[in-house]
Amino acid sequence: MKLEEVIAEIEEVSQRFSFVLQVIRLDETKYSVKYLLMLAEDFFVQVYRNARSGTIGLALIYRGQRLYGRDREGGQWHRHPFENPMEHDFSAEGSREVSLEEFLEEVREILERGGLI
């Protein structure tokens, strides 16, 4: 996927979720982009995509700490579960490929369980 397509996807998908209050393009290089999808002050979803390497980083961040995440590095997916975000979960569910939309649905579930939305 070309970087322009990655950017368009991030900006379009993030608009579908009412809990995303602001979309900030934090960084862009020739092959990569990093976004913050702001939920509140010090509370956001960080999206990193590298169109050349295929690396993807999706993380729910609160006050500088990852609460939940999914990453693809070297072509392999893993999850950082909400219960233990430092863990690398390579189980069948943890290593399942997810789209940004699916990740934001998971974030919505976490926020609903926590009574945050």
DOTOR-915187 format. One record per residue (C-alpha): residue number from 1; residue in one letter; chain; x, y, z. Coordinates in pm, 1 decimal. Layout:
<recs>
+-----+--------+--------+----------+----------+----------+
! num ! residu ! chaine !       xx !       yy !       zz !
+-----+--------+--------+----------+----------+----------+
! NUM !      a !      A !        X !        Y !        Z !
...
+-----+--------+--------+----------+----------+----------+
</recs>
This chain:
<recs>
+-----+--------+--------+----------+----------+----------+
! num ! residu ! chaine !       xx !       yy !       zz !
+-----+--------+--------+----------+----------+----------+
!   1 !      m !      A !      0.0 !      0.0 !      0.0 !
!   2 !      k !      A !    134.8 !    342.8 !    -92.8 !
!   3 !      l !      A !    185.0 !    601.0 !    180.6 !
!   4 !      e !      A !    -84.9 !    825.4 !     31.8 !
!   5 !      e !      A !   -332.2 !    536.4 !     62.6 !
!   6 !      v !      A !   -223.1 !    471.3 !    421.2 !
!   7 !      i !      A !   -279.7 !    837.7 !    511.0 !
!   8 !      a !      A !   -621.2 !    844.8 !    343.7 !
!   9 !      e !      A !   -723.9 !    526.1 !    526.3 !
!  10 !      i !      A !   -616.3 !    656.8 !    868.3 !
!  11 !      e !      A !   -792.8 !    988.5 !    821.3 !
!  12 !      e !      A !  -1110.4 !    832.7 !    680.1 !
!  13 !      v !      A !  -1144.7 !    545.3 !    929.7 !
!  14 !      s !      A !  -1077.3 !    762.2 !   1235.4 !
!  15 !      q !      A !  -1371.7 !    988.2 !   1142.3 !
!  16 !      r !      A !  -1613.1 !    694.6 !   1189.3 !
!  17 !      f !      A !  -1554.6 !    683.6 !   1565.1 !
!  18 !      s !      A !  -1722.1 !    955.3 !   1771.6 !
!  19 !      f !      A !  -1479.0 !    905.8 !   2061.3 !
!  20 !      v !      A !  -1194.6 !   1030.7 !   1836.9 !
!  21 !      l !      A !  -1207.4 !   1404.2 !   1902.7 !
!  22 !      q !      A !   -910.9 !   1515.0 !   1693.4 !
!  23 !      v !      A !   -678.7 !   1360.9 !   1434.0 !
!  24 !      i !      A !   -319.2 !   1483.3 !   1444.1 !
!  25 !      r !      A !    -55.2 !   1386.4 !   1189.4 !
!  26 !      l !      A !    246.3 !   1384.7 !   1418.5 !
!  27 !      d !      A !    519.2 !   1278.5 !   1176.1 !
!  28 !      e !      A !    563.6 !   1185.5 !    812.8 !
!  29 !      t !      A !    865.4 !   1061.8 !    619.2 !
!  30 !      k !      A !    899.5 !    928.5 !    266.4 !
!  31 !      y !      A !    771.1 !    584.4 !    374.7 !
!  32 !      s !      A !    609.9 !    623.2 !    717.8 !
!  33 !      v !      A !    352.4 !    820.7 !    907.9 !
!  34 !      k !      A !    256.5 !    857.3 !   1274.3 !
!  35 !      y !      A !    -81.5 !    983.8 !   1390.8 !
!  36 !      l !      A !   -240.3 !   1060.2 !   1724.0 !
!  37 !      l !      A !   -614.5 !   1005.1 !   1741.1 !
!  38 !      m !      A !   -703.1 !   1215.1 !   2042.7 !
!  39 !      l !      A !   -966.5 !   1086.0 !   2285.4 !
!  40 !      a !      A !   -892.3 !   1342.1 !   2557.4 !
!  41 !      e !      A !   -589.9 !   1528.3 !   2688.8 !
!  42 !      d !      A !   -313.6 !   1270.9 !   2755.2 !
!  43 !      f !      A !   -538.3 !    994.3 !   2614.9 !
!  44 !      f !      A !   -502.3 !    885.3 !   2252.3 !
!  45 !      v !      A !   -457.6 !    609.6 !   1999.0 !
!  46 !      q !      A !   -117.0 !    619.1 !   1833.5 !
!  47 !      v !      A !   -104.6 !    487.3 !   1477.9 !
!  48 !      y !      A !    228.9 !    416.8 !   1309.4 !
!  49 !      r !      A !    251.1 !    278.4 !    957.5 !
!  50 !      n !      A !    556.0 !    217.0 !    742.1 !
!  51 !      a !      A !    447.9 !    152.5 !    384.4 !
!  52 !      r !      A !    789.4 !     20.0 !    283.2 !
!  53 !      s !      A !    855.1 !   -232.3 !    561.4 !
!  54 !      g !      A !    491.9 !   -312.1 !    638.5 !
!  55 !      t !      A !    543.4 !   -230.1 !   1005.7 !
!  56 !      i !      A !    226.0 !   -128.2 !   1187.4 !
!  57 !      g !      A !    194.7 !     -4.6 !   1544.0 !
!  58 !      l !      A !   -144.9 !     56.1 !   1704.3 !
!  59 !      a !      A !   -157.1 !    156.6 !   2068.7 !
!  60 !      l !      A !   -401.9 !    299.9 !   2319.0 !
!  61 !      i !      A !   -198.8 !    542.5 !   2532.5 !
!  62 !      y !      A !   -293.2 !    714.5 !   2859.0 !
!  63 !      r !      A !    -54.4 !    956.5 !   3029.5 !
!  64 !      g !      A !    239.3 !    821.5 !   2832.3 !
!  65 !      q !      A !    170.5 !    454.3 !   2911.8 !
!  66 !      r !      A !     45.7 !    193.6 !   2667.2 !
!  67 !      l !      A !   -279.4 !     37.7 !   2788.0 !
!  68 !      y !      A !   -339.9 !   -186.7 !   2487.9 !
!  69 !      g !      A !   -181.7 !   -244.6 !   2149.6 !
!  70 !      r !      A !   -134.8 !   -450.8 !   1837.5 !
!  71 !      d !      A !    180.2 !   -448.9 !   1625.3 !
!  72 !      r !      A !    306.5 !   -604.1 !   1306.3 !
!  73 !      e !      A !    683.0 !   -630.0 !   1284.6 !
!  74 !      g !      A !    869.8 !   -843.0 !   1034.1 !
!  75 !      g !      A !    537.2 !   -958.5 !    891.7 !
!  76 !      q !      A !    418.1 !  -1106.5 !   1224.1 !
!  77 !      w !      A !    138.1 !   -965.7 !   1437.1 !
!  78 !      h !      A !    123.7 !   -964.5 !   1816.5 !
!  79 !      r !      A !    -95.5 !   -804.5 !   2079.4 !
!  80 !      h !      A !    -23.2 !   -618.8 !   2401.8 !
!  81 !      p !      A !   -329.7 !   -719.1 !   2608.5 !
!  82 !      f !      A !   -512.4 !   -465.6 !   2822.9 !
!  83 !      e !      A !   -460.0 !   -683.8 !   3130.3 !
!  84 !      n !      A !    -80.6 !   -676.9 !   3081.0 !
!  85 !      p !      A !     27.7 !   -430.5 !   2810.6 !
!  86 !      m !      A !    397.0 !   -517.6 !   2848.6 !
!  87 !      e !      A !    324.5 !   -876.9 !   2736.8 !
!  88 !      h !      A !    364.7 !   -990.5 !   2376.4 !
!  89 !      d !      A !     70.5 !  -1218.5 !   2296.3 !
!  90 !      f !      A !    143.1 !  -1447.2 !   1998.1 !
!  91 !      s !      A !   -163.3 !  -1670.6 !   2053.9 !
!  92 !      a !      A !   -405.7 !  -1727.5 !   1765.9 !
!  93 !      e !      A !   -607.2 !  -1421.7 !   1873.8 !
!  94 !      g !      A !   -298.6 !  -1215.7 !   1954.1 !
!  95 !      s !      A !   -129.9 !  -1283.4 !   1621.1 !
!  96 !      r !      A !   -442.3 !  -1216.4 !   1415.9 !
!  97 !      e !      A !   -408.8 !   -935.4 !   1160.0 !
!  98 !      v !      A !   -634.5 !   -640.0 !   1236.1 !
!  99 !      s !      A !   -726.6 !   -331.1 !   1041.5 !
! 100 !      l !      A !   -729.6 !     14.4 !   1198.1 !
! 101 !      e !      A !  -1108.5 !     -5.6 !   1205.1 !
! 102 !      e !      A !  -1099.2 !   -336.5 !   1396.4 !
! 103 !      f !      A !   -844.7 !   -194.4 !   1641.0 !
! 104 !      l !      A !  -1065.5 !    108.6 !   1705.0 !
! 105 !      e !      A !  -1359.2 !   -127.0 !   1766.6 !
! 106 !      e !      A !  -1143.9 !   -304.2 !   2028.2 !
! 107 !      v !      A !  -1061.4 !     34.6 !   2181.4 !
! 108 !      r !      A !  -1433.1 !    118.9 !   2190.0 !
! 109 !      e !      A !  -1498.5 !   -204.4 !   2384.3 !
! 110 !      i !      A !  -1220.3 !   -118.9 !   2633.0 !
! 111 !      l !      A !  -1360.2 !    232.0 !   2680.9 !
! 112 !      e !      A !  -1715.1 !     99.4 !   2725.4 !
! 113 !      r !      A !  -1603.8 !   -163.0 !   2980.8 !
! 114 !      g !      A !  -1421.7 !    109.6 !   3172.8 !
! 115 !      g !      A !  -1724.8 !    338.7 !   3163.6 !
! 116 !      l !      A !  -1529.2 !    600.1 !   2971.2 !
! 117 !      i !      A !  -1784.2 !    634.7 !   2691.9 !
+-----+--------+--------+----------+----------+----------+
</recs>
